[in-house]
Amino acid sequence: QVQLAESGGGLVQAGGSLRLSCAASGRVFNSYAMGWFRQAPGKEREFVAGINWSGGMTNYADSVKGRFTISRDNAKNTVYLQMNNLKPEDTAVYYCAANFSPVGRTYSARGDYDFWGQGTQVTVSS
């Protein structure tokens, strides 16, 4: 079992930046992969970025490559999503998720993840 709590969302103008944080508790943090997803109103939840247990492997959705960076600090049990050059189409609720597979790679499918946070709203104005 693991508990995930996102923070850092808010309202920002297009071109601005935000950093989301996801604090984990309940299980050894450096034993599982993490991911960020987002869901806009009326749309499916979609993959944004993933990171493996060590932070040595990452992957991104094409829509955010070059603008978003996922990272983790295992000493702080926290994963981050640095979002730069934000666009109105990035507006969504952002969720972090944990994957407990022993395979040390990243994951991009919703079904790969075992636990989810409650989400944090990101709104980008034009």
N, C-alpha and C positions, 0 to 999 in steps of 0.2 A: 504494500500500500504506500502511496505517496500523495502528498498534498501540494498543489501548485497554486501560486498566487501571483497574478500579473499586476504590474503597475507602470506608470509612465505615460499613459495615453493622455489625449487632450485635443485642443483645437489649435491648428497651426495654418499659416498661409502657405499657398503653393510655393515651392522652392525652399521651404523651411525644413527643419530637422527635429526629430524626436528620438529618444532612446527608451525602449521598453525593457523592463526587467521582469524576470519570472523567478521567484524564490521557491525552492523546493524543500520539503521536509518529509520525514518518515521513512526514508530508505537511503542507503549509501548513494550519494549523488553521482559519484564518478563511475557507477556501474551501469548507467543507462544513457541511451541517446535521447536527444531532445529535438523538438521541432516547434516552429511557429506556423500557424495557419491564420486565415482571416475569413470573415463572412460579412459581405455587404447585404443590405436589405434586399430581399427577394432573390438572392443568389445562393448557390451552394458554397459550403465551406471549402476553401482552397488552400493548397500548400503554398507557403511563402519561403521558408528556409529550414534546413536541418543541419544538425551537428552531431558527430559521434561522441562516444564517452570521453575521449581525451581532448577533443577540440581539434584534432589533427585532420579531420575530414569535414567538409561542409558542402552543401549544395543548395541551389536557389531556383526559384521559379524564374522563367525568362523575363517576366514582367518587372522583376525587382533587381536583376543582376546589374551590378555596377552602382547601385544606389543603396542597397541594404547590406548590412553585415551582421552575421550571427556570430556570437562568441560565448564562452562560458568561463566561469571562475569556480573551479571545483572546491576551492578552499572556502568560498562563500555560499556554496550550494545555489548558484544563480546562473541563469542563462540570459543573455542580452540580445536585443535586436536594435542595432543602430540604423535609423532610417534617414537618409539624406535626400535632398531634391524631391521632396514629397509632391505628389500630384493629387488632384481631386479624386481620381479613380482609386487612390489608395485608401479612401475613406471606408472604414469597416470596423467591426469588432475583431480584435486580435486575440488569439488564444495560444497559449503554450501547451505542449503535450510531451509526455514521457513514453519511451519505448524500452521495454525490459529484455529485449532479445539479447542473447549472449554474443551474437555476431556483431563485431565492432565497426559497423558501417553506418551511413546515414539512411533515413527513410523518408519517403515523400507521400505515401498513401495514408489517408485517414485511418484505415483499418489496421495499419501497422502500430498505432499508438494505443497504449493501455490506460493512461490517465490524462485528464484534461483540467485546465484551470477554468475559471469563471469568465475570463475575457476582460479586455480593457478597450474602451472606445477610442478610436483615432478618427478625427474629422479634419479634412484638409479643405480649406476654402480657396476659391479661385480669385 
